[in-house]
């Protein structure tokens, strides 16, 4: 993981509703993310191996509810993992606020209990059509803002945003509209994280591999466990 010398010197992170000053020491916490493609997950073994958080698919668009979300969420909770839900966006099918409302109704909520992450907006390559869902860069930024504003108004938390450097550059025109509010979850399957898009000074979570021993994708939280708990607490 390669960061600027400033962030190496002072480390990082944490979001509540805005980015705080970097903290004194940088470490990482192992985590992973899963969906219905991993119907059976050994959460207890994942925890024993060092994982401390998991992000679980809850919804997609406004018609799909992940059938494994509830069992995954319960299993993660019972194993002692900090957990949260994510929503796979379809900006071509309905408004951002409509999809945020659907997400919140089906697992994407947040509570300040110290073990619930703010919801994550998965905004990335269209799996079945035009890369940017037929939206212009400005329209895409407006759609994301609609989702973010709606989620924040209903939970008091800003959602995390998951994307890639390439998609963000291509589909939002390298928008910097969210770098002071929404924690970045950056997918980059390399030995180093590479370019961080959108004016974010660092990633909050790095999805560094598309495989993980206990299922799904492998993630690293960019901070220590106390900071992870702060992110969950708000």
Residue pairs with C-beta under 8 A, 6 or more apart in sequence:
1 28
1 192
1 193
1 206
1 208
1 220
1 222
2 192
2 193
2 194
3 26
3 193
3 202
4 201
6 22
7 22
7 26
7 201
7 202
8 26
10 22
10 23
10 24
11 22
11 23
11 24
11 25
11 26
11 27
11 223
12 22
12 23
12 26
12 202
12 222
12 223
12 227
13 19
13 20
13 22
13 23
13 202
13 204
13 222
13 223
13 227
14 20
14 23
14 204
14 223
14 227
14 230
14 231
15 158
15 181
15 182
15 183
15 204
15 231
16 157
16 230
16 231
16 234
17 152
17 156
17 157
17 158
17 181
17 234
18 180
18 181
19 179
19 180
19 181
19 201
23 223
23 227
25 224
26 222
26 223
27 223
27 224
28 220
28 221
28 222
28 223
29 52
29 53
29 220
29 221
29 223
29 224
29 225
29 228
30 49
30 50
30 51
30 52
30 218
30 219
30 220
30 221
31 51
31 52
31 53
31 54
31 55
31 205
31 219
31 220
31 221
32 46
32 51
32 54
32 55
32 212
32 214
32 215
32 216
32 217
32 218
32 219
33 54
33 55
33 56
33 57
33 86
33 207
33 216
33 217
33 219
34 41
34 54
34 55
34 56
34 57
34 72
34 215
34 216
34 217
35 56
35 57
35 66
35 68
35 216
36 57
36 66
36 67
36 68
37 216
38 68
38 215
38 216
39 68
40 215
41 72
41 75
41 214
41 215
41 216
42 214
42 215
43 54
43 75
43 76
43 78
43 79
43 81
43 214
44 78
44 79
45 214
46 54
46 79
46 81
46 213
46 214
47 79
47 80
47 81
49 213
49 214
51 81
51 214
52 81
52 82
52 221
52 225
52 228
53 81
53 82
53 83
53 84
53 117
53 219
53 221
53 228
54 72
54 76
54 81
54 82
54 83
54 216
55 83
55 84
55 85
55 86
55 117
55 120
55 185
55 205
55 219
56 66
56 69
56 72
56 73
56 76
56 83
56 84
56 85
56 86
56 107
57 66
57 69
57 85
57 86
57 88
57 122
58 65
58 66
58 69
58 85
58 86
58 87
58 103
58 106
58 107
58 108
58 119
59 65
59 66
59 85
59 87
59 88
59 99
59 102
59 103
59 106
59 107
59 108
60 66
60 87
60 88
60 90
61 88
61 89
61 90
61 93
61 94
61 99
61 102
62 90
62 93
62 94
62 98
62 99
62 102
64 88
65 106
65 107
66 107
69 85
69 106
69 107
70 107
73 83
73 85
73 107
76 83
77 83
77 115
81 115
82 114
82 115
82 116
82 117
82 228
82 229
82 232
83 115
83 116
83 117
84 110
84 116
84 117
84 118
84 119
84 120
84 160
84 232
85 103
85 107
85 108
85 109
85 119
85 120
86 108
86 119
86 120
86 121
86 122
86 162
87 99
87 100
87 102
87 103
87 108
87 119
87 120
87 121
87 122
88 122
89 96
89 99
89 121
89 122
89 123
89 143
89 147
90 99
90 133
91 123
91 133
91 135
91 140
91 143
91 144
92 126
92 129
92 133
92 134
92 135
95 143
95 146
96 142
96 143
96 144
96 145
96 146
96 147
96 148
96 149
96 150
97 146
97 147
97 149
97 150
99 147
100 108
100 146
100 147
100 148
100 150
100 151
100 154
100 159
101 150
101 154
103 119
103 151
104 119
104 151
104 154
104 155
108 119
108 151
109 116
109 119
109 155
110 116
110 117
110 118
110 119
110 155
110 157
110 234
112 233
112 234
113 232
113 233
114 229
114 232
114 233
115 232
116 232
117 160
117 231
117 232
118 155
118 157
118 158
118 159
118 160
118 183
118 231
118 234
119 151
119 155
119 157
119 159
119 160
120 159
120 160
120 161
120 162
120 185
121 144
121 147
121 148
121 151
121 159
121 160
121 161
121 162
121 182
122 162
122 163
123 144
123 161
123 162
123 163
123 167
124 162
124 163
124 164
124 167
124 187
125 131
125 164
125 167
126 132
126 133
131 167
131 170
131 171
132 140
132 170
132 171
133 140
133 171
135 143
135 171
137 171
137 172
137 173
137 175
138 173
140 171
140 172
141 172
141 173
141 175
141 177
144 161
144 172
144 175
144 177
144 178
145 177
145 178
147 159
148 158
148 159
148 161
148 178
148 181
148 182
151 157
151 158
151 159
152 158
152 159
152 181
156 234
157 234
158 181
158 182
158 183
159 182
160 182
160 183
160 184
160 185
160 204
160 205
161 178
161 182
161 183
161 184
161 185
162 185
162 186
162 187
162 207
163 184
163 185
163 186
163 187
163 197
164 186
164 187
164 188
164 197
165 186
165 188
165 194
165 195
165 196
165 197
168 174
168 175
168 197
168 198
169 197
172 198
174 197
174 198
174 199
175 198
176 198
176 199
177 198
178 198
179 198
179 199
179 200
179 201
183 204
183 205
183 231
184 196
184 198
184 200
184 202
184 203
184 204
184 205
185 203
185 204
185 205
185 206
185 207
185 219
186 193
186 196
186 197
186 200
186 203
186 205
186 206
186 207
187 207
187 217
188 194
188 206
188 207
188 208
189 207
189 208
189 209
189 210
190 208
193 203
193 206
193 208
196 202
196 203
202 222
203 222
204 221
204 222
204 223
204 231
205 219
205 220
205 221
205 222
206 219
206 220
206 222
207 217
207 218
207 219
208 218
208 219
208 220
209 217
209 218
210 217
210 218
211 217
211 218
212 218
221 227
221 228
221 231
223 231
